[in-house]
């Protein structure tokens, strides 16, 4: 058997050994469709300061999100991402337009609604024909239970008042007994001092 030296089997010296295909785009890379124009002058930080001065403060992160295209491929701010400086440059006109949009949105949400006010909800209406015998039994049972609990609470309150009265009288008797003992000890000490 002879070895054939066909071109398909011979590896050329310029061919790379074990190359890995790179199908995916680099992670975190921002696709750029626009080129930097002369009016892309503001950085994200400067834009945030302009928003703050205008009274609609926004974080730098929200401004970066507005520079990136949404699901429809539309960015809210006209911007250019410089890959060398890794910064967004934004046009002042788009910043002013977004500021006006935000002010309008705040004003629109603070205005009272022009729709008619929502009324009070309708109370549940019981119709005499809709109650069943089981419902009436349950209602009477609950009313009796409430009545029993009211009686029990009144009894507890009465017992607590009785115990408070007894405790007060017991402490008063104890205080008077202590005074008497103190007076007797004082007299005893006086008598011992005379002897």
C-alpha positions, 0 to 999 in steps of 0.5 A: 500500500502506497501513501498518497500525497494528495493535497487534502491529506497534507497539512500546510505549514501555515495552517494553525493546529487546533484552532477553536472557533469563536462564534460568540461575541466578546462578553460585555462588548457594546455594539456600535452602530454610530460614529462619534460626531462633533456634538458628542461632547458630554460624558455620563458624569457631566450629563448627570450633573445637568440632570441634577441642575435641572431638578430631575436628578438621575444616577450615572447608571440610569444614564448609561442604561439610556445610552444603550439600545432597548429591545427595539434597538432604540437608545433614549440618549444619542450617544457614542461609546468610545472603546479606547476610553471606555466612555459614553459621549452624549449630545447636549440636545438629547440630554435636554430632550430627555430632561424635558420628557422627565419634567413632563412625566413628573408634572403629568403624574402630579396632576389630579386625575380627571376621571370621576372619583371612585365612590364608596363600596356597596355594603353587603345586603342581606335578603331575608329569603337568602338565609338558610337554617344552618346560617341562622343556627350558626348566627344564634350560636355565635351570639350566645358565645359572645354573650357568655364571653361578656359575662366572663369578662364582667366576672373577671373585672369584678374579681380583679377589683375585689383583689385590689381592694383586699391588697390595699387593705392588707398593705394598710394594715401592714404599714400600721403594724410596722409603725406600731412595732417601730414606736414600741422599739423606740420606747424600749430603747428609751427605757433601756437608756434610763436604766 
